[in-house]
């Protein structure tokens, strides 16, 4: 199992793939650019929660290349 990126790896402007709350069961990923980091702790078992520039909120699963 791949671990989620840590908070220190995510900065505003980072291109990421997130899973939104309504997509957690299906695991559908949404791609976007980080606007705000909403999780204060350095790590989170389900991923760091962020707000994307388009307003979508979710937990980071991967950092997009």
Backbone as ProteinMPNN parsed JSONL, in Angstrom:
{"seq_chain_A": "XXXXXXXXXXXXXXXXXXXXXXXXXXXXXXXXXXXXXXXXXXXXXXXXXXXXXXXXXXXXXXXXX", "coords_chain_A": {"N_chain_A": [[0.836, -1.191, 0.0], [0.559, 2.167, -0.874], [1.767, 5.052, 0.754], [0.241, 8.163, 1.706], [1.08, 11.507, 0.586], [3.085, 13.64, 2.709], [2.382, 16.551, 4.764], [4.44, 18.406, 4.517], [5.291, 18.023, 1.925], [3.446, 19.203, 0.344], [2.421, 22.178, -1.094], [0.891, 25.431, -1.573], [-0.124, 25.773, -4.921], [0.87, 23.376, -5.777], [0.436, 20.603, -7.934], [-1.985, 18.203, -7.652], [-3.646, 15.02, -6.954], [-6.779, 14.444, -5.655], [-9.118, 12.842, -3.377], [-12.474, 13.313, -3.123], [-15.009, 13.816, -0.57], [-17.526, 12.601, -1.288], [-16.615, 10.766, -3.099], [-15.167, 8.84, -1.81], [-15.833, 6.112, -1.4], [-15.791, 5.01, -4.004], [-13.278, 5.752, -4.797], [-12.605, 7.551, -6.718], [-10.529, 9.876, -8.314], [-9.741, 13.367, -8.26], [-8.266, 15.864, -10.134], [-6.158, 18.684, -9.553], [-5.044, 22.015, -8.556], [-3.43, 23.012, -5.612], [-4.86, 25.319, -3.377], [-5.309, 26.032, -0.666], [-4.089, 24.568, 2.387], [-5.708, 22.444, 4.542], [-5.393, 20.699, 6.65], [-3.77, 20.568, 9.751], [-1.921, 18.91, 11.031], [1.232, 17.112, 10.564], [1.016, 14.679, 9.173], [-1.584, 12.473, 7.929], [-3.727, 9.692, 8.211], [-5.586, 9.263, 6.127], [-4.915, 11.066, 4.239], [-3.767, 14.392, 3.5], [-5.889, 17.118, 3.981], [-7.056, 19.378, 1.563], [-7.854, 22.493, -0.15], [-8.73, 23.083, -3.438], [-7.876, 25.235, -6.258], [-10.227, 25.583, -7.688], [-12.12, 25.404, -5.767], [-12.912, 22.912, -4.825], [-12.812, 20.425, -2.254], [-10.772, 18.039, -0.669], [-8.924, 15.002, 0.123], [-5.455, 14.6, -0.244], [-4.151, 12.221, -2.401], [-2.168, 11.569, -4.226], [0.732, 13.249, -5.56], [0.597, 14.978, -8.471], [2.373, 14.512, -11.53]], "CA_chain_A": [[0.0, 0.0, 0.0], [1.326, 3.403, -0.98], [1.362, 6.03, 1.755], [-0.125, 9.467, 1.169], [2.119, 12.524, 0.79], [3.066, 14.368, 3.974], [2.038, 17.968, 4.64], [5.635, 19.145, 4.094], [5.463, 17.836, 0.487], [2.347, 19.889, -0.341], [2.464, 23.636, -0.965], [-0.035, 26.06, -2.518], [0.406, 25.728, -6.278], [1.239, 21.998, -6.107], [-0.528, 19.86, -8.742], [-2.267, 16.988, -6.877], [-4.872, 14.244, -7.152], [-7.469, 14.301, -4.373], [-10.38, 12.108, -3.346], [-13.475, 14.112, -2.432], [-15.809, 13.07, 0.401], [-18.538, 11.777, -1.951], [-15.947, 9.774, -3.94], [-14.307, 7.977, -0.998], [-16.15, 4.694, -1.615], [-15.363, 4.6, -5.34], [-11.863, 6.046, -4.95], [-12.425, 8.432, -7.887], [-9.609, 10.976, -8.046], [-9.959, 14.652, -8.919], [-6.972, 16.526, -10.311], [-6.23, 20.126, -9.416], [-3.916, 22.746, -7.985], [-3.701, 23.36, -4.223], [-4.99, 26.728, -2.997], [-5.109, 26.088, 0.79], [-3.923, 23.306, 3.109], [-6.673, 22.516, 5.63], [-4.948, 19.836, 7.749], [-2.657, 21.173, 10.481], [-0.917, 17.927, 11.45], [2.194, 16.807, 9.495], [0.537, 13.531, 8.388], [-2.944, 12.024, 8.234], [-3.839, 8.357, 7.607], [-6.417, 9.267, 4.923], [-4.408, 12.091, 3.333], [-3.848, 15.786, 3.936], [-7.053, 17.773, 3.38], [-6.716, 20.629, 0.887], [-8.832, 23.15, -1.018], [-8.15, 23.359, -4.742], [-8.153, 26.575, -6.788], [-11.618, 25.63, -8.161], [-13.003, 25.341, -4.608], [-13.163, 21.535, -4.378], [-12.075, 20.035, -1.049], [-10.568, 16.602, -0.573], [-7.673, 14.551, 0.723], [-4.435, 14.329, -1.26], [-3.739, 10.823, -2.553], [-0.881, 11.579, -4.924], [1.165, 14.501, -6.16], [0.616, 14.759, -9.925], [3.654, 14.827, -12.167]], "C_chain_A": [[0.877, 1.249, 0.0], [0.835, 4.395, 0.075], [1.086, 7.37, 1.079], [0.999, 10.466, 1.416], [1.964, 13.221, 2.145], [2.779, 15.836, 3.718], [3.22, 18.783, 4.102], [5.876, 19.039, 2.582], [4.45, 18.635, -0.331], [2.425, 21.38, -0.052], [1.377, 24.213, -1.869], [0.624, 26.147, -3.898], [0.824, 24.334, -6.717], [0.106, 21.321, -6.873], [-0.738, 18.502, -8.063], [-3.503, 16.255, -7.4], [-5.497, 14.047, -5.782], [-8.652, 13.353, -4.522], [-11.337, 12.966, -2.523], [-14.325, 13.211, -1.542], [-16.799, 12.118, -0.291], [-17.926, 10.68, -2.816], [-15.111, 8.78, -3.14], [-14.577, 6.497, -1.227], [-15.617, 4.202, -2.951], [-13.861, 4.808, -5.542], [-11.562, 6.935, -6.148], [-11.559, 9.629, -7.513], [-9.981, 12.209, -8.857], [-8.621, 15.369, -8.954], [-7.15, 18.035, -10.156], [-4.979, 20.707, -8.794], [-4.305, 23.238, -6.6], [-3.783, 24.876, -4.046], [-4.671, 26.882, -1.508], [-4.906, 24.685, 1.328], [-4.786, 23.404, 4.364], [-6.303, 21.65, 6.832], [-3.733, 20.474, 8.418], [-1.562, 20.184, 10.849], [-0.003, 17.564, 10.279], [1.787, 15.623, 8.618], [-0.909, 13.249, 8.777], [-3.132, 10.684, 7.531], [-4.657, 8.317, 6.313], [-5.963, 10.311, 3.916], [-4.614, 13.482, 3.898], [-5.019, 16.454, 3.222], [-6.647, 19.13, 2.815], [-7.939, 21.196, 0.168], [-8.116, 23.463, -2.324], [-8.542, 24.756, -5.215], [-9.592, 26.702, -7.295], [-12.627, 25.471, -7.026], [-13.304, 23.94, -4.1], [-12.265, 21.216, -3.187], [-11.962, 18.519, -1.018], [-9.22, 16.295, 0.043], [-6.695, 14.123, -0.366], [-4.057, 12.852, -1.234], [-2.382, 10.735, -3.227], [-0.561, 13.009, -5.355], [1.317, 14.219, -7.647], [1.946, 15.189, -10.499], [3.452, 15.908, -13.205]], "O_chain_A": [[1.819, 1.361, 0.784], [-0.37, 4.558, 0.267], [1.63, 7.667, 0.015], [1.786, 10.297, 2.347], [0.854, 13.37, 2.657], [2.914, 16.314, 2.592], [3.035, 19.726, 3.332], [6.585, 19.869, 2.014], [4.574, 18.736, -1.552], [2.489, 21.792, 1.107], [0.973, 23.562, -2.833], [1.782, 26.544, -4.021], [1.104, 24.117, -7.896], [-1.06, 21.453, -6.499], [0.211, 17.733, -7.91], [-4.289, 16.796, -8.178], [-4.851, 13.552, -4.859], [-9.126, 13.092, -5.627], [-11.052, 13.305, -1.374], [-14.361, 11.995, -1.73], [-16.893, 10.95, 0.087], [-18.629, 9.758, -3.228], [-14.413, 7.955, -3.729], [-13.639, 5.7, -1.248], [-15.056, 3.109, -3.035], [-13.241, 4.126, -6.358], [-10.407, 7.066, -6.554], [-11.82, 10.312, -6.523], [-10.468, 12.111, -9.983], [-7.929, 15.473, -7.941], [-8.163, 18.595, -10.574], [-3.998, 20.009, -8.539], [-5.378, 23.815, -6.422], [-2.909, 25.619, -4.495], [-3.875, 27.738, -1.121], [-5.471, 23.724, 0.807], [-4.626, 24.33, 5.16], [-6.843, 21.845, 7.921], [-2.782, 20.872, 7.745], [-0.398, 20.567, 10.969], [-0.407, 17.689, 9.123], [2.166, 15.562, 7.448], [-1.396, 13.716, 9.807], [-2.74, 10.542, 6.373], [-4.447, 7.431, 5.484], [-6.561, 10.435, 2.847], [-5.533, 13.714, 4.684], [-5.133, 16.368, 2.0], [-5.987, 19.926, 3.483], [-8.917, 20.493, -0.088], [-7.028, 24.037, -2.321], [-9.432, 25.385, -4.643], [-10.131, 27.808, -7.332], [-13.833, 25.409, -7.266], [-13.902, 23.797, -3.034], [-11.122, 21.666, -3.112], [-12.923, 17.805, -1.302], [-8.472, 17.193, 0.431], [-7.05, 13.387, -1.286], [-3.694, 12.304, -0.193], [-1.543, 9.92, -2.843], [-1.446, 13.853, -5.496], [2.071, 13.33, -8.043], [2.571, 16.127, -10.004], [4.409, 16.321, -13.86]]}, "name": "protein", "num_of_chains": 1, "seq": "XXXXXXXXXXXXXXXXXXXXXXXXXXXXXXXXXXXXXXXXXXXXXXXXXXXXXXXXXXXXXXXXX"}
